Amino acid sequence: MANYTSYDQIDRAPEEKLRGITINTAHVFYSSATRKYAHTDCPGHADYVKNMISGASQMDGAILVVAADDGQMPQTLEHLLLAKQIGIKYIVVYVNKADLVEEDVLELVELEIRELLDDYGFDSENTPVINGSALLALQGDKGPLGEQSILKLVQVLDEYVPLPTRDLTSPFLLPIDNFFNVTGRGTVVVGTLKQGTIKKLDEAHLLGFDRQIRTTVSDIQAFKKSLPKAEAGDHIGVLLRGVKQDVLSRGMTLCASGSKSLCNRFETTVYFLSRREGGRSRPITTTYIQQLFSLTWNIACRLDLPEGLDLVMPGEHCNATISLLQRMVLSQGQSFTIRENNITVATGIITKLLDSVYVPSKKLDKIDFNLKFPK
């Protein structure tokens, strides 16, 4: 009998089980007749969209789950925005709880979803929409809304989402999504390899949050199997030599030795969401300070508008300079999201890296964000 992850084991944390929602991202392995999938289960609850950002940064395609009895929710719009921002092009829609509503309601839900996909620049006309019931499938129902809908979903994934082209030649880069200690062995970092090929005994650097740590790859594992190497796109755990757990933070980057450096200041093109898109209702002024999310990390940032531009209205684009509280691994073309009071207010792309600026204290309440930044 094949190993599998039971539905009730995907949400593992006590609060997840208590509330019946996904809070942290979870990774599940399964396979079809033609492919192997590393499935990232992301939170849909509005309070935990920040964790969804980390999960979405590791995806090549997405399954958008919409409840037939509720239709699109505010976080549905936010998820589509984030998916578009990080470059996901292929989305398959699964309309869940289809057994609870009439056929005309299902048609209305599909129409609304296609309009929403079109608003966010996805191929709404060709996006597959599958009606089903996850609960019926779990209960063993063999009908079209039960197990058949799940089998159809996997078949559509095989046919609609193309195999991505991976960068296997660049030095390896692993944004860290999680880490833990294995008794008797050492510290393991977990994430999806963004580029390159990583091998056992490779020399590496751990970078982020102003920290630079030299280490060596002792072992590589994927879904409980030890591997001699892993390639871009693989979701892996990496055992590191000589690294203690207390020096790590989620969002740090494991990279090939000497291949990356730290930076905390860059130029960007940024778009501020309108109120209709779930963003702010008030204008944004210079020296705007909030949390910035990118890849698997988030950190406080300050946004400075160009000289002569006093404010930007929601729904507008502009060029800006952003300074981070601490230095991170950044690259040109990297996307990011800015959130304020649990809503996404802006998305952007790094256009140019600038010289780092050092702040006088690591404690957030003592940071002087009014210091003069060099031009």
C-alpha positions as CSV (number, residue, x, y, z in Angstrom):
1,M,0.0,0.0,0.0
2,A,1.4,3.4,-1.0
3,N,2.2,5.9,1.7
4,Y,0.0,9.0,1.8
5,T,-0.8,12.0,4.0
6,S,-4.3,11.8,5.5
7,Y,-6.4,14.9,5.2
8,D,-6.6,15.3,8.9
9,Q,-2.8,15.3,9.2
10,I,-2.2,18.2,6.7
11,D,-3.1,20.8,9.4
12,R,-0.9,19.6,12.2
13,A,-0.6,22.5,14.6
14,P,-3.0,22.4,17.6
15,E,-4.6,25.7,16.6
16,E,-5.1,24.5,13.1
17,K,-6.9,21.4,14.3
18,L,-9.0,23.4,16.8
19,R,-10.1,26.0,14.3
20,G,-10.4,23.7,11.3
21,I,-8.3,26.0,9.1
22,T,-4.8,26.1,7.6
23,I,-2.5,28.6,9.3
24,N,1.0,27.4,8.2
25,T,1.8,26.1,4.8
26,A,2.1,22.3,4.5
27,H,3.9,20.2,1.9
28,V,2.4,16.9,0.6
29,F,3.8,14.5,-2.0
30,Y,1.6,12.7,-4.5
31,S,1.9,11.4,-8.0
32,S,-0.3,10.9,-11.1
33,A,0.3,8.4,-13.9
34,T,2.8,10.8,-15.6
35,R,4.1,13.3,-12.9
36,K,5.2,13.7,-9.3
37,Y,3.8,16.7,-7.4
38,A,5.1,18.5,-4.3
39,H,1.8,20.1,-3.2
40,T,1.9,23.2,-1.0
41,D,-1.2,23.6,1.0
42,C,-1.6,27.3,1.8
43,P,-3.9,29.1,4.2
44,G,-7.0,30.6,2.8
45,H,-8.1,32.3,6.0
46,A,-7.7,36.1,5.7
47,D,-5.7,36.3,9.0
48,Y,-2.9,34.1,7.6
49,V,-2.4,35.4,4.1
50,K,1.1,36.4,5.2
51,N,1.9,32.7,5.5
52,M,0.3,32.1,2.1
53,I,2.9,34.6,0.6
54,S,5.7,32.3,1.7
55,G,4.0,29.3,0.2
56,A,3.1,30.9,-3.1
57,S,6.8,31.9,-3.6
58,Q,7.5,28.2,-4.1
59,M,4.8,27.4,-6.7
60,D,4.8,26.7,-10.4
61,G,1.0,26.5,-10.7
62,A,-2.0,26.8,-8.4
63,I,-5.3,25.3,-7.6
64,L,-7.8,28.0,-6.5
65,V,-10.4,26.4,-4.2
66,V,-13.7,28.3,-4.0
67,A,-16.7,27.2,-1.9
68,A,-19.9,27.0,-4.0
69,D,-22.1,28.2,-1.2
70,D,-19.8,31.2,-0.4
71,G,-18.4,32.2,-3.8
72,Q,-15.3,34.4,-4.0
73,M,-14.1,35.9,-0.7
74,P,-11.8,38.9,0.0
75,Q,-8.8,36.6,0.4
76,T,-9.6,35.1,-3.0
77,L,-8.8,38.4,-4.6
78,E,-5.6,38.7,-2.5
79,H,-4.4,35.2,-3.4
80,L,-4.9,35.9,-7.1
81,L,-3.0,39.1,-6.8
82,L,-0.1,37.4,-5.1
83,A,-0.1,34.6,-7.6
84,K,0.1,37.0,-10.4
85,Q,2.8,39.0,-8.8
86,I,5.2,36.1,-8.3
87,G,4.7,34.9,-11.9
88,I,2.2,32.0,-11.6
89,K,0.5,31.7,-15.0
90,Y,-1.5,28.6,-14.7
91,I,-4.4,28.3,-12.3
92,V,-7.0,25.4,-12.1
93,V,-10.2,26.2,-10.2
94,Y,-11.9,23.7,-8.0
95,V,-15.4,24.7,-6.9
96,N,-15.9,22.8,-3.6
97,K,-19.2,22.0,-1.9
98,A,-20.9,21.7,-5.3
99,D,-23.3,19.2,-3.8
100,L,-24.8,21.9,-1.6
101,V,-26.1,24.2,-4.3
102,E,-28.2,24.0,-7.5
103,E,-26.8,23.9,-11.0
104,D,-27.6,27.5,-11.8
105,V,-25.6,28.6,-8.7
106,L,-22.6,26.7,-9.9
107,E,-22.9,28.4,-13.3
108,L,-23.0,31.8,-11.6
109,V,-20.0,31.0,-9.4
110,E,-18.0,29.9,-12.5
111,L,-18.9,33.1,-14.3
112,E,-17.8,35.3,-11.4
113,I,-14.5,33.4,-11.0
114,R,-13.8,33.8,-14.8
115,E,-14.5,37.5,-14.6
116,L,-12.2,37.8,-11.6
117,L,-9.4,35.8,-13.3
118,D,-9.8,38.1,-16.3
119,D,-9.5,41.2,-14.0
120,Y,-6.1,39.9,-12.7
121,G,-4.7,39.1,-16.2
122,F,-5.1,35.3,-16.2
123,D,-6.3,33.3,-19.2
124,S,-9.9,33.2,-17.9
125,E,-11.3,31.6,-21.1
126,N,-9.1,28.5,-21.0
127,T,-8.8,28.1,-17.2
128,P,-10.3,24.7,-16.3
129,V,-13.1,24.8,-13.7
130,I,-14.0,21.6,-11.9
131,N,-17.0,21.2,-9.7
132,G,-16.8,18.7,-6.8
133,S,-17.0,18.0,-3.1
134,A,-13.9,17.2,-1.1
135,L,-16.0,15.8,1.7
136,L,-17.9,13.4,-0.6
137,A,-14.5,12.2,-2.0
138,L,-13.2,11.7,1.6
139,Q,-16.3,9.7,2.4
140,G,-15.6,7.3,-0.6
141,D,-18.4,8.6,-2.9
142,K,-17.7,7.3,-6.4
143,G,-19.9,9.8,-8.2
144,P,-18.9,12.8,-10.4
145,L,-18.8,15.2,-7.4
146,G,-16.9,12.8,-5.2
147,E,-13.7,10.8,-6.1
148,Q,-14.2,11.4,-9.8
149,S,-13.9,15.1,-9.3
150,I,-10.5,14.7,-7.6
151,L,-9.2,12.3,-10.3
152,K,-10.4,14.8,-12.9
153,L,-8.6,17.6,-11.0
154,V,-5.3,15.7,-11.1
155,Q,-5.8,14.8,-14.8
156,V,-6.3,18.5,-15.6
157,L,-3.2,19.5,-13.7
158,D,-1.2,17.0,-15.9
159,E,-2.7,18.4,-19.1
160,Y,-3.0,22.1,-18.4
161,V,0.0,23.0,-16.3
162,P,3.2,22.6,-18.4
163,L,6.5,21.4,-16.9
164,P,8.4,24.5,-15.9
165,T,11.9,25.3,-17.3
166,R,14.4,25.1,-14.4
167,D,17.6,27.1,-14.1
168,L,20.1,24.3,-13.3
169,T,23.3,26.1,-14.2
170,S,23.3,29.0,-11.8
171,P,24.8,28.6,-8.3
172,F,22.2,27.0,-6.0
173,L,19.8,29.2,-4.0
174,L,17.5,27.9,-1.3
175,P,15.1,30.3,0.5
176,I,14.5,28.8,3.9
177,D,10.9,28.2,4.8
178,N,11.5,26.2,8.0
179,F,14.2,24.7,10.1
180,F,14.5,22.2,13.0
181,N,17.0,20.1,14.9
182,V,17.5,16.4,14.5
183,T,18.9,14.8,17.7
184,G,22.3,13.3,17.1
185,R,22.7,14.8,13.6
186,G,22.3,18.6,13.6
187,T,20.2,21.4,12.1
188,V,18.1,20.9,9.0
189,V,16.8,23.8,6.8
190,V,13.8,23.3,4.6
191,G,12.7,25.0,1.4
192,T,12.2,24.8,-2.4
193,L,15.4,25.1,-4.4
194,K,15.0,28.2,-6.5
195,Q,17.9,27.6,-8.9
196,G,20.9,25.5,-9.5
197,T,21.9,22.0,-8.2
198,I,22.9,21.3,-4.7
199,K,25.1,18.2,-3.7
200,K,26.3,16.6,-0.6
201,L,29.5,18.2,0.8
202,D,28.9,21.5,-1.1
203,E,30.3,24.5,0.6
204,A,27.6,27.0,1.4
205,H,26.7,30.3,3.0
206,L,23.6,31.1,5.2
207,L,22.7,34.7,4.6
208,G,20.0,37.1,5.9
209,F,19.0,39.5,8.6
210,D,22.6,40.9,8.7
211,R,24.0,37.4,9.3
212,Q,26.6,35.5,7.2
213,I,27.3,31.9,8.3
214,R,29.7,29.5,6.5
215,T,28.6,25.9,6.5
216,T,28.8,22.6,4.5
217,V,25.9,20.4,3.2
218,S,26.0,17.1,5.1
219,D,22.9,15.5,3.7
220,I,19.9,16.2,1.4
221,Q,16.5,14.7,1.9
222,A,13.2,14.9,0.0
223,F,10.1,13.4,1.5
224,K,12.1,11.1,3.9
225,K,14.5,9.9,1.2
226,S,18.2,10.7,1.3
227,L,19.5,12.1,-2.1
228,P,23.1,12.7,-3.4
229,K,21.9,15.9,-5.1
230,A,18.8,18.0,-5.7
231,E,17.8,20.3,-8.6
232,A,15.9,23.5,-8.9
233,G,12.2,23.0,-8.2
234,D,12.8,20.2,-5.6
235,H,11.4,20.7,-2.1
236,I,14.1,19.5,0.2
237,G,15.6,19.4,3.7
238,V,19.3,20.1,4.0
239,L,21.4,18.9,6.9
240,L,24.0,21.5,7.7
241,R,27.4,21.1,9.4
242,G,28.3,23.2,12.4
243,V,25.2,25.3,12.5
244,K,23.1,25.8,15.7
245,Q,19.4,26.3,15.4
246,D,19.4,29.5,17.5
247,V,21.3,31.4,14.8
248,L,18.7,30.7,12.1
249,S,15.6,32.6,11.1
250,R,12.9,31.7,8.6
251,G,13.6,33.8,5.5
252,M,17.4,33.3,5.5
253,T,18.9,32.0,2.3
254,L,21.2,29.0,1.8
255,C,23.4,29.6,-1.2
256,A,26.5,28.4,-2.9
257,S,29.6,29.8,-1.1
258,G,30.5,33.3,-2.3
259,S,27.6,33.5,-4.8
260,K,25.4,36.1,-3.1
261,S,25.9,39.1,-0.9
262,L,23.6,41.1,1.5
263,C,21.8,44.3,0.7
264,N,19.1,46.4,2.3
265,R,18.3,49.2,-0.2
266,F,17.0,49.2,-3.7
267,E,15.0,51.1,-6.4
268,T,11.6,49.7,-7.3
269,T,8.5,50.0,-9.4
270,V,5.6,49.6,-7.1
271,Y,1.8,49.5,-7.5
272,F,-0.5,50.5,-4.7
273,L,-3.8,48.6,-4.6
274,S,-7.0,50.5,-4.9
275,R,-9.8,50.1,-2.2
276,R,-11.7,47.9,-4.6
277,E,-8.7,45.6,-4.8
278,G,-8.5,45.4,-1.0
279,G,-5.9,48.1,-0.6
280,R,-5.8,51.5,1.2
281,S,-8.3,54.2,0.9
282,R,-5.9,57.0,1.8
283,P,-2.9,58.2,-0.2
284,I,0.7,57.1,0.5
285,T,3.2,59.7,1.5
286,T,7.0,59.5,1.5
287,T,8.8,57.8,4.5
288,Y,6.0,55.2,4.5
289,I,6.9,52.4,6.9
290,Q,5.4,48.9,6.9
291,Q,6.2,45.2,6.6
292,L,7.7,44.0,3.3
293,F,7.3,40.3,2.2
294,S,9.4,38.5,-0.4
295,L,10.2,34.9,-0.9
296,T,10.0,33.3,2.6
297,W,10.9,36.4,4.6
298,N,9.3,39.6,5.9
299,I,10.9,42.6,7.4
300,A,10.2,46.3,8.2
301,C,10.9,48.7,5.4
302,R,10.8,52.4,4.6
303,L,9.5,53.6,1.3
304,D,10.8,57.0,-0.1
305,L,9.0,58.6,-3.0
306,P,11.0,60.4,-5.7
307,E,12.0,63.9,-5.0
308,G,9.1,66.3,-5.9
309,L,6.4,63.6,-5.5
310,D,4.6,64.2,-2.2
311,L,2.0,61.4,-2.4
312,V,0.6,58.5,-4.4
313,M,-3.0,57.5,-4.6
314,P,-4.2,53.9,-4.3
315,G,-4.6,52.4,-7.7
316,E,-1.4,54.2,-9.0
317,H,2.1,53.1,-10.0
318,C,5.3,54.9,-9.1
319,N,9.0,54.5,-8.8
320,A,10.4,54.6,-5.3
321,T,13.4,53.7,-3.1
322,I,13.0,51.1,-0.3
323,S,15.3,50.6,2.6
324,L,15.0,47.4,4.8
325,L,15.6,47.2,8.5
326,Q,18.3,44.5,8.0
327,R,20.3,43.3,5.0
328,M,18.9,40.4,3.0
329,V,19.7,38.5,-0.2
330,L,18.1,40.6,-3.0
331,S,18.2,40.3,-6.8
332,Q,17.1,42.5,-9.7
333,G,13.6,41.4,-10.8
334,Q,12.7,40.0,-7.4
335,S,9.0,40.6,-6.5
336,F,7.7,41.7,-3.1
337,T,4.5,42.6,-1.3
338,I,3.8,45.3,1.3
339,R,1.1,44.7,3.9
340,E,-0.5,47.0,6.5
341,N,-2.9,45.9,9.2
342,N,-3.4,42.4,7.6
343,I,-4.2,43.7,4.2
344,T,-2.0,43.8,1.1
345,V,-1.4,47.5,0.1
346,A,1.3,47.3,-2.6
347,T,3.2,45.0,-4.8
348,G,6.5,45.7,-6.6
349,I,9.6,44.6,-8.5
350,I,13.2,45.4,-7.6
351,T,14.7,47.3,-10.5
352,K,18.1,48.2,-9.1
353,L,20.2,47.3,-6.0
354,L,21.8,50.2,-4.2
355,D,24.5,50.6,-1.5
356,S,23.4,49.3,1.8
357,V,22.4,51.7,4.6
358,Y,23.2,50.6,8.2
359,V,20.8,51.5,11.0
360,P,22.2,52.2,14.5
361,S,20.2,49.6,16.5
362,K,18.8,46.1,15.9
363,K,15.8,46.9,18.2
364,L,12.8,48.0,16.3
365,D,11.7,50.5,18.8
366,K,15.0,52.3,18.6
367,I,15.4,52.4,14.8
368,D,15.9,55.9,13.5
369,F,14.0,55.7,10.2
370,N,14.5,59.5,9.8
371,L,18.2,59.3,9.2
372,K,19.3,60.8,5.9
373,F,19.8,58.1,3.2
374,P,22.4,58.7,0.5
375,K,21.1,59.6,-2.9
